[in-house]
Amino acid sequence: MMNPRRNRTRSSVITAIMAALIFVVTFIVRIPIPFSSGGGYLNMGDVVIYVCAYLLGGPRASIAAAIGSGLADLTAGAVIYILPTCAIKGLMGFVAGAVSKGGGFKRYLISSVAGGAIMVAGYAIFECIFFGRAYALAALPLNAIQWGGCTAITAAIYTITKKINSYLAHQPQL
């Protein structure tokens, strides 16, 4: 019989590991935006968010995405972005997880497209409010490049993600 307490612990540990992976990939693979007044940067952390969403589903992916991405902003010195990043990436993870969990390639791909749309729109709104319309419009193509690049990478690693999902699903419950 499965122990509910151990299952919650396992779930929490996997979520924490995913948050750490999101942080590491976001922080290490980042390209500073030259004209950014708030320390903004392009990164590949969204790929891990989409994989996390597929593996864990919406609520847990939301938590991992918000924590991992927010910590990356904190560590990178992009302090003004921390709270909006937590909200935007958390919503990305939630929606992507709700769309892709348990689905095939099509749902996996649609989830990254939807997540990227949330990211681009979320940062456009935030940057328009805090930095002005011109800044937000200048940053929009860069966020769109991140969206497209991360979606392409996410699609390319679907087979690996599917194997990880299968492995996690077949692990014995303690």
C-alpha positions as CSV (number, residue, x, y, z in Angstrom):
1,M,0.0,0.0,0.0
2,M,1.2,3.5,-0.9
3,N,2.1,5.7,2.1
4,P,0.5,9.2,1.4
5,R,3.1,11.0,3.5
6,R,6.0,9.5,1.6
7,N,4.2,10.2,-1.7
8,R,3.9,13.9,-0.7
9,T,7.6,13.9,0.3
10,R,8.5,12.4,-3.1
11,S,6.4,14.9,-4.9
12,S,7.9,17.8,-3.0
13,V,11.4,16.6,-3.6
14,I,10.8,16.2,-7.4
15,T,9.3,19.7,-7.5
16,A,12.3,21.1,-5.6
17,I,14.7,19.4,-8.0
18,M,12.8,20.9,-11.0
19,A,13.0,24.4,-9.3
20,A,16.7,23.9,-8.9
21,L,17.1,22.9,-12.6
22,I,15.0,25.8,-13.8
23,F,17.3,28.1,-11.7
24,V,20.5,26.6,-13.0
25,V,19.6,26.7,-16.7
26,T,18.1,30.2,-16.4
27,F,21.1,31.6,-14.6
28,I,23.9,29.8,-16.5
29,V,22.4,30.1,-20.0
30,R,21.6,33.8,-20.1
31,I,22.3,36.6,-22.6
32,P,22.1,40.1,-21.1
33,I,19.9,42.6,-23.0
34,P,22.2,45.5,-23.7
35,F,19.7,48.4,-23.3
36,S,17.9,46.8,-20.3
37,S,17.4,49.3,-17.5
38,G,16.3,46.5,-15.1
39,G,18.9,43.9,-15.7
40,G,16.8,41.8,-18.2
41,Y,18.2,38.9,-20.1
42,L,17.3,36.2,-22.5
43,N,17.6,32.6,-21.2
44,M,16.8,29.0,-21.9
45,G,15.1,28.3,-18.6
46,D,11.7,28.1,-20.3
47,V,12.7,24.8,-21.8
48,V,13.0,23.3,-18.3
49,I,9.7,24.9,-17.3
50,Y,7.9,23.2,-20.3
51,V,9.6,19.8,-19.4
52,C,8.6,20.3,-15.8
53,A,5.0,21.1,-16.8
54,Y,4.8,17.9,-18.9
55,L,6.3,15.8,-16.1
56,L,4.5,17.3,-13.0
57,G,1.3,19.0,-14.2
58,G,0.1,22.6,-13.6
59,P,0.3,23.3,-9.8
60,R,3.7,21.7,-9.2
61,A,5.2,23.2,-12.4
62,S,3.9,26.6,-11.3
63,I,5.7,26.4,-8.0
64,A,8.9,25.1,-9.5
65,A,8.8,27.7,-12.3
66,A,8.1,30.6,-10.0
67,I,10.8,29.7,-7.5
68,G,13.5,28.7,-10.0
69,S,13.0,31.7,-12.2
70,G,12.6,34.2,-9.3
71,L,15.9,32.9,-7.7
72,A,17.7,33.3,-11.1
73,D,16.5,37.0,-11.3
74,L,17.6,37.6,-7.7
75,T,21.1,36.0,-8.3
76,A,21.5,37.9,-11.6
77,G,20.8,41.2,-9.9
78,A,17.5,41.8,-11.9
79,V,15.7,42.7,-8.6
80,I,12.9,44.7,-10.2
81,Y,12.0,41.6,-12.2
82,I,11.7,39.1,-9.3
83,L,8.0,39.5,-8.4
84,P,6.8,39.8,-12.0
85,T,8.9,36.8,-13.0
86,C,7.5,34.7,-10.2
87,A,4.0,35.6,-11.4
88,I,4.6,35.2,-15.1
89,K,6.7,32.0,-14.9
90,G,4.3,30.6,-12.3
91,L,1.4,31.2,-14.7
92,M,3.4,29.8,-17.6
93,G,4.1,26.6,-15.6
94,F,0.5,26.2,-14.5
95,V,-1.0,26.7,-18.0
96,A,1.7,24.6,-19.7
97,G,1.2,21.8,-17.2
98,A,-2.6,21.9,-17.5
99,V,-2.4,21.6,-21.3
100,S,0.4,19.0,-21.6
101,K,0.1,16.7,-18.6
102,G,-0.7,13.2,-19.9
103,G,-0.9,14.2,-23.5
104,G,1.2,13.5,-26.5
105,F,3.5,15.6,-28.7
106,K,0.7,17.9,-29.9
107,R,-0.4,18.9,-26.4
108,Y,3.3,19.2,-25.4
109,L,4.0,21.6,-28.2
110,I,0.8,23.6,-27.7
111,S,1.7,23.9,-24.0
112,S,5.0,25.6,-24.9
113,V,3.3,27.9,-27.4
114,A,0.8,28.9,-24.8
115,G,3.4,29.3,-22.1
116,G,5.5,31.4,-24.4
117,A,2.6,33.6,-25.2
118,I,2.0,34.2,-21.5
119,M,5.7,35.1,-21.0
120,V,5.8,37.6,-23.9
121,A,2.5,39.2,-22.9
122,G,3.3,39.3,-19.2
123,Y,6.7,40.9,-19.7
124,A,5.3,43.4,-22.3
125,I,2.7,44.5,-19.8
126,F,5.2,44.8,-16.9
127,E,7.8,46.6,-19.0
128,C,5.2,49.0,-20.4
129,I,4.0,49.9,-16.9
130,F,7.5,50.2,-15.3
131,F,9.7,51.3,-18.2
132,G,7.4,52.8,-20.8
133,R,5.9,51.8,-24.1
134,A,9.0,52.3,-26.1
135,Y,11.1,50.0,-23.8
136,A,8.4,47.3,-23.9
137,L,8.2,47.5,-27.7
138,A,12.0,47.2,-28.0
139,A,12.1,44.2,-25.7
140,L,9.1,42.5,-27.4
141,P,11.1,40.9,-30.3
142,L,13.8,39.6,-27.9
143,N,11.1,37.9,-25.8
144,A,9.6,36.5,-28.9
145,I,13.0,35.1,-29.9
146,Q,13.2,33.4,-26.5
147,W,9.7,32.1,-26.9
148,G,10.5,30.6,-30.4
149,G,13.9,29.3,-29.4
150,C,12.6,27.6,-26.3
151,T,9.6,26.1,-28.1
152,A,11.9,24.7,-30.8
153,I,14.3,23.1,-28.2
154,T,11.3,21.8,-26.2
155,A,9.9,20.1,-29.4
156,A,13.4,18.7,-30.2
157,I,13.7,17.0,-26.8
158,Y,10.2,15.5,-26.6
159,T,11.4,11.9,-26.9
160,I,13.8,12.4,-24.0
161,T,11.1,14.1,-21.9
162,K,8.7,11.3,-22.7
163,K,11.3,8.7,-21.5
164,I,11.9,10.7,-18.3
165,N,8.1,10.8,-17.7
166,S,7.8,7.0,-18.3
167,Y,10.7,6.4,-15.8
168,L,9.2,8.6,-13.1
169,A,5.8,6.9,-13.6
170,H,7.2,3.4,-13.1
171,Q,9.2,4.2,-9.9
172,P,8.0,2.2,-6.9
173,Q,6.0,4.2,-4.4
174,L,7.5,3.9,-1.0
